[in-house]
Each structure stands twice: as C-alpha cells, then as structure tokens.
Amino acid sequence: MNRDTLRLDKWFWYARFIKSRSLATKLCNSGKVRVNGNRIKKAHQSVTPGDVLTFSVGPNIRVIKIIKLGNRRGPAKEAQALYEDLQPIDQIEKKIDSTLAPEPAKRERGSGRPTKVQRRAIERFMGWLKGI
C-alpha cells in the first residue's frame, strides 16, 4: 500500500515519538506542532515526505524532516528510517547534559545518618524549610 500523504498523528505514532495514538492526537490538537513553519491545530493534517516538523517532546524541541511515511508502527530501527533529525549534534548533547540530575551531596564514610539537628540544618541550607 503506497500512499502520498498520511495523517500527522499517525506519523508521530509510527515514528515512535509518541507512545500512543491518542497522545499523538492531543499533541497535534494542542497547536504546539509546526509543519514547514506553519502552526498546526488539527491532528488530521496531512504530511508528505520532505515536510519539516518542529515540535516539543518533554523539555526538548525537535526539528525533523520526514523521509518516508511508513505503513505500520514497527520496531525502533524501522521507525528511525522514517525521519532525519535536523538538530545539530552538539545541541542534543548539551540538552542531554543539562537534563542529568545533579550529583548528590557526599558525606564522610562512617559518619552515619544525620541527626535531627543536622538534617534540619541541611534543609535550611538547601531552602526546603521556610518556617523552622
């Protein structure tokens, strides 16, 4: 079955950017997706190979060029063949580094758990307790 166009929400689902078709529909209807620079507000918008999509997934903004439309939601390798990522690699690496959790505070080995007084001092220092 060879098609020239495909619904945008189906393509997001086929390409495995979104976990379910209903979530893909919600993303498309939210108005936070652009196709070739034009804001899209309907999930039934048709896309073709060569279209450029701009959208956010979590904290990341993705810029994707559609290469193929696809016939099904297949394995990850098949899904990655449907698009080309237009974001520079260094920007992706910076975002990955910035989303990593900060390193937890270190305590001296053998010092045990903090006492109640020490814990409250730590919480005051970190700004977790306001009224104590």
Contact map, one row per residue, 1 for C-alpha under 8 A:
111000000000000000000000000000000000000000000000000000000000000000000010000000000000000000000000000000000000000000000000000000000000
111100000000000000000000000000000000000000000000000000000000000000000000000000000000000000000000000000000000000000000000000000000000
111111000000000000000000000000000000000000000000000000000000000000001000000000000000000000000000000000000000000000000000000000000000
011111000000000000000000000000000000000000000001000000000000000000000000000000000000000000000000000000000000000000000000000000000000
001111100000000000000000000000000000000000000111100000000000000000001000000000000000000000000000000000000000000000000000000000000000
001111110110000000000000000000000000000000000111000000000000000000001000000000000000000000000000000000000000000000000000000000000000
000011111110000000000000000000000000000000111110000000000000000000000000000000000000000000000000000000000000000000000000000000000000
000001111111000000000000000100000000000000111110000000000000000000000000000000000000000000000000000000000000000000000000000000000000
000000111111100000001001100100000000000000110000000000000000000000000000000000000000000000000000000000000000000000000000000000000000
000001111111110000001001000000000000000000000000000000000000000000000000000000000000000000000000000000000000000000000000000000000000
000001111111111000000000000000000000000000000000000000000000000000001100000000000000000000000000000000000000000000000000000000000000
000000011111111111000001000000000000000000000000000000000000000000000000000000000000000000000000000000000000000000000000000000000000
000000001111111111111001000000000000000000000000000000000000000000000000100000000000000000000000000000000000000000000000000000000000
000000000111111110000000000000000000000000000000000000000000000000000111110000100000000000000000000000000000000000000000000000000000
000000000011111111000000000000000000000000000000000000000000000000000000100000110110000000000000000000000000000000000000000000000000
000000000001111111100000000000000000000000000000000000000000000000000000100100100000000000000000000000000000000000000000000000000000
000000000001111111100000000000000000000000000000000000001000000000000000000000000000000000000000000000000000000000000000000000000000
000000000001101111111011000000000000000000000000000000000000000000000000000000000000000000000000000000000000000000000000000000000000
000000000000100111111011000000000000000000000000000000000000000000000000000000000000000000000000000000000000000000000000000000000000
000000000000100001111111000000000000000000000000000000000000000000000000000000000000000000000000000000000000000000000000000000000000
000000001100100001111111100000000000000000000000000000000000000000000000000000000000000000000000000000000000000000000000000000000000
000000000000000000011111110000000000000000000000000000000000000000000000000000000000000000000000000000000000000000000000000000000000
000000000000000001111111111000000000000000000000000000000000000000000000000000000000000000000000000000000000000000000000000000000000
000000001101100001111111111100000000000000100000000000000000000000000000000000000000000000000000000000000000000000000000000000000000
000000001000000000001111111110000000000000100000000000000000000000000000000000000000000000000000000000000000000000000000000000000000
000000000000000000000111111111000000000000100000000000000000000000000000000000000000000000000000000000000000000000000000000000000000
000000000000000000000011111111111000000000000000000000000000000000000000000000000000000000000000000000000000000000000000000000000000
000000011000000000000001111111111000000111100000000000000000000000000000000000000000000000000000000000000000000000000000000000000000
000000000000000000000000111111110000000111100000000000000000000000000000000000000000000000000000000000000000000000000000000000000000
000000000000000000000000011111111000000010000000000000000000000000000000000000000000000000000000000000000000000000000000000000000000
000000000000000000000000001111111100001111000000000000000000000000000000000000000000000000000000000000000000000000000000000000000000
000000000000000000000000001111111100001110000000000000110000000000000000000000000000000000000000000000000000000000000000000000000000
000000000000000000000000001101111110001110000000000011110000000000000000000000000000000000000000000000000000000000000000000000000000
000000000000000000000000000000111111111100000000000011100000000000000000000000000000000000000000000000000000000000000000000000000000
000000000000000000000000000000001111111100000010001111000000000000000000000000000000000000000000000000000000000000000000000000000000
000000000000000000000000000000000111110000000000001111000000000000000000000000000000000000000000000000000000000000000000000000000000
000000000000000000000000000000000111111000000000000111000000000000000000000000000000000000000000000000000000000000000000000000000000
000000000000000000000000000000000111111100000000000000000000000000000000000000000000000000000000000000000000000000000000000000000000
000000000000000000000000000000111110111110000000000000000000000000000000000000000000000000000000000000000000000000000000000000000000
000000000000000000000000000110111110011111101000000000000000000000000000000000000000000000000000000000000000000000000000000000000000
000000000000000000000000000111111000001111100000000000000000000000000000000000000000000000000000000000000000000000000000000000000000
000000000000000000000000000110100000000111111000000000000000000000000000000000000000000000000000000000000000000000000000000000000000
000000111000000000000001110110000000000111111000000000000000000000000000000000000000000000000000000000000000000000000000000000000000
000000111000000000000000000000000000000001111100000000000000000000000000000000000000000000000000000000000000000000000000000000000000
000000110000000000000000000000000000000101111110000000000000000000000000000000000000000000000000000000000000000000000000000000000000
000011110000000000000000000000000000000000011111000000000000000000000000000000000000000000000000000000000000000000000000000000000000
000011110000000000000000000000000010000000001111101000000000000000000000000000000000000000000000000000000000000000000000000000000000
000111000000000000000000000000000000000000000111111000000000000001011000000000000000000000000000000000000000000000000000000000000000
000010000000000000000000000000000000000000000011111000000000000011111000000000000000000000000000000000000000000000000000000000000000
000000000000000000000000000000000000000000000001111100000000000011100000000000000000000000000000000000000000000000000000000000000000
000000000000000000000000000000000011000000000011111110000000000011000000000000000000000000000000000000000000000000000000000000000000
000000000000000000000000000000000011100000000000011111000000001111000000000000000000000000000000000000000000000000000000000000000000
000000000000000000000000000000001111100000000000001111100000011111000000000000000000000000000000000000000000000000000000000000000000
000000000000000000000000000000001111100000000000000111110000111100000000000000000000000000000000000000000000000000000000000000000000
000000000000000000000000000000011100000000000000000011111000111000000000000000000000000000000000000000000000000000000000000000000000
000000000000000000000000000000011000000000000000000001111111110000000000000000000000000000000000000000000000000000000000000000000000
000000000000000010000000000000000000000000000000000000111111110000000000000000000000000000000000000000000000000000000000000000000000
000000000000000000000000000000000000000000000000000000011111000000000000000000000000000000000000000000000000000000000000000000000000
000000000000000000000000000000000000000000000000000000011111100000000000000000000000000000000000000000000000000000000000000000000000
000000000000000000000000000000000000000000000000000000011111110000000000000000000000000000000010000000000000000000000000000000000000
000000000000000000000000000000000000000000000000000001111011111000000000000000000000000000000000000000000000000000000000000000000000
000000000000000000000000000000000000000000000000000011111001111100000000000000000000101000000000000000000000000000000000000000000000
000000000000000000000000000000000000000000000000000111100000111110000000000000000000111000000000000000000000000000000000000000000000
000000000000000000000000000000000000000000000000000111000000011111000000000000000011111000000000000000000000000000000000000000000000
000000000000000000000000000000000000000000000000111110000000001111100000000000000011110000000000000000000000000000000000000000000000
000000000000000000000000000000000000000000000001111110000000000111111000000000000111000000000000000000000000000000000000000000000000
000000000000000000000000000000000000000000000000110000000000000011111000000000001111000000000000000000000000000000000000000000000000
000000000000000000000000000000000000000000000001100000000000000001111100000000001110000000000000000000000000000000000000000000000000
001011000010000000000000000000000000000000000001100000000000000001111110000000000100000000000000000000000000000000000000000000000000
000000000010010000000000000000000000000000000000000000000000000000011111100000000100000000000000000000000000000000000000000000000000
100000000000010000000000000000000000000000000000000000000000000000001111100000000000000000000000000000000000000000000000000000000000
000000000000010000000000000000000000000000000000000000000000000000000111110000000000000000000000000000000000000000000000000000000000
000000000000111100000000000000000000000000000000000000000000000000000111111000100000000000000000000000000000000000000000000000000000
000000000000010000000000000000000000000000000000000000000000000000000001111101100000000000000000000000000000000000000000000000000000
000000000000000000000000000000000000000000000000000000000000000000000000111111100000000000000000000000000000000000000000000000000000
000000000000000100000000000000000000000000000000000000000000000000000000011111110000000000000000000000000000000000000000000000000000
000000000000000000000000000000000000000000000000000000000000000000000000001111111000000000000000000000000000000000000000000000000000
000000000000000000000000000000000000000000000000000000000000000000000000011111111100000000000000000000000000000000000000000000000000
000000000000011100000000000000000000000000000000000000000000000000000000111111111110000000000000000000000000000000000000000000000000
000000000000001000000000000000000000000000000000000000000000000000000000000111111111000000000000000000000000000000000000000000000000
000000000000000000000000000000000000000000000000000000000000000000110000000011111111000000000000000000000000000000000000000000000000
000000000000001000000000000000000000000000000000000000000000000001111100000001111111000000000000000000000000000000000000000000000000
000000000000001000000000000000000000000000000000000000000000000111110000000000111111100000000000000000000000000000000000000000000000
000000000000000000000000000000000000000000000000000000000000000111100000000000011111110000000000000000000000000000000000000000000000
000000000000000000000000000000000000000000000000000000000000011110000000000000000011111000000000000000000000000000000000000000000000
000000000000000000000000000000000000000000000000000000000000001110000000000000000001111100000000000000000000000000000000000000000000
000000000000000000000000000000000000000000000000000000000000011100000000000000000000111110110000000000000000000000000000000000000000
000000000000000000000000000000000000000000000000000000000000000000000000000000000000011111110000000000000000000000000000000000000000
000000000000000000000000000000000000000000000000000000000000000000000000000000000000001111111000000000000000000000000000000000000000
000000000000000000000000000000000000000000000000000000000000000000000000000000000000000111111100000000000000000000000000000000000000
000000000000000000000000000000000000000000000000000000000000000000000000000000000000001111111110000000000000000000000000000000000000
000000000000000000000000000000000000000000000000000000000000000000000000000000000000001111111111000000000000000000000000000000000000
000000000000000000000000000000000000000000000000000000000000000000000000000000000000000011111111100000000000000000000000000000000000
000000000000000000000000000000000000000000000000000000000000000000000000000000000000000001111111110000000000000000000000000000000000
000000000000000000000000000000000000000000000000000000000001000000000000000000000000000000111111111000000000000000000000000000000000
000000000000000000000000000000000000000000000000000000000000000000000000000000000000000000011111111100000000000000000000000000000000
000000000000000000000000000000000000000000000000000000000000000000000000000000000000000000001111111100000000000000000000000000000000
000000000000000000000000000000000000000000000000000000000000000000000000000000000000000000000111111100000000000000000000000000000000
000000000000000000000000000000000000000000000000000000000000000000000000000000000000000000000011111110000000000000000000000000000000
000000000000000000000000000000000000000000000000000000000000000000000000000000000000000000000001111111000000000000000000000000000000
000000000000000000000000000000000000000000000000000000000000000000000000000000000000000000000000001111100000000000000000000000000000
000000000000000000000000000000000000000000000000000000000000000000000000000000000000000000000000000111110000000000000000000000000000
000000000000000000000000000000000000000000000000000000000000000000000000000000000000000000000000000011111000000000000000000000000000
000000000000000000000000000000000000000000000000000000000000000000000000000000000000000000000000000001111100000000000000000000000000
000000000000000000000000000000000000000000000000000000000000000000000000000000000000000000000000000000111110000000000000000000000000
000000000000000000000000000000000000000000000000000000000000000000000000000000000000000000000000000000011111000000000000000000000000
000000000000000000000000000000000000000000000000000000000000000000000000000000000000000000000000000000001111101000000000000000000000
000000000000000000000000000000000000000000000000000000000000000000000000000000000000000000000000000000000111111000000000000000000000
000000000000000000000000000000000000000000000000000000000000000000000000000000000000000000000000000000000011111100000000000000000000
000000000000000000000000000000000000000000000000000000000000000000000000000000000000000000000000000000000001111100000000000000000000
000000000000000000000000000000000000000000000000000000000000000000000000000000000000000000000000000000000011111111000000000000000000
000000000000000000000000000000000000000000000000000000000000000000000000000000000000000000000000000000000000111111000000000000000000
000000000000000000000000000000000000000000000000000000000000000000000000000000000000000000000000000000000000001111100000000000000000
000000000000000000000000000000000000000000000000000000000000000000000000000000000000000000000000000000000000001111111110000000000000
000000000000000000000000000000000000000000000000000000000000000000000000000000000000000000000000000000000000000011111110000000000000
000000000000000000000000000000000000000000000000000000000000000000000000000000000000000000000000000000000000000001111111000000000000
000000000000000000000000000000000000000000000000000000000000000000000000000000000000000000000000000000000000000001111111100000000000
000000000000000000000000000000000000000000000000000000000000000000000000000000000000000000000000000000000000000001111111110000000000
000000000000000000000000000000000000000000000000000000000000000000000000000000000000000000000000000000000000000001111111111000000000
000000000000000000000000000000000000000000000000000000000000000000000000000000000000000000000000000000000000000000011111111100001000
000000000000000000000000000000000000000000000000000000000000000000000000000000000000000000000000000000000000000000001111111110000000
000000000000000000000000000000000000000000000000000000000000000000000000000000000000000000000000000000000000000000000111111111000000
000000000000000000000000000000000000000000000000000000000000000000000000000000000000000000000000000000000000000000000011111111111000
000000000000000000000000000000000000000000000000000000000000000000000000000000000000000000000000000000000000000000000001111111111101
000000000000000000000000000000000000000000000000000000000000000000000000000000000000000000000000000000000000000000000000111111110000
000000000000000000000000000000000000000000000000000000000000000000000000000000000000000000000000000000000000000000000000011111110000
000000000000000000000000000000000000000000000000000000000000000000000000000000000000000000000000000000000000000000000000001111111100
000000000000000000000000000000000000000000000000000000000000000000000000000000000000000000000000000000000000000000000000001111111100
000000000000000000000000000000000000000000000000000000000000000000000000000000000000000000000000000000000000000000000001001100111111
000000000000000000000000000000000000000000000000000000000000000000000000000000000000000000000000000000000000000000000000000100111111
000000000000000000000000000000000000000000000000000000000000000000000000000000000000000000000000000000000000000000000000000000001111
000000000000000000000000000000000000000000000000000000000000000000000000000000000000000000000000000000000000000000000000000100001111
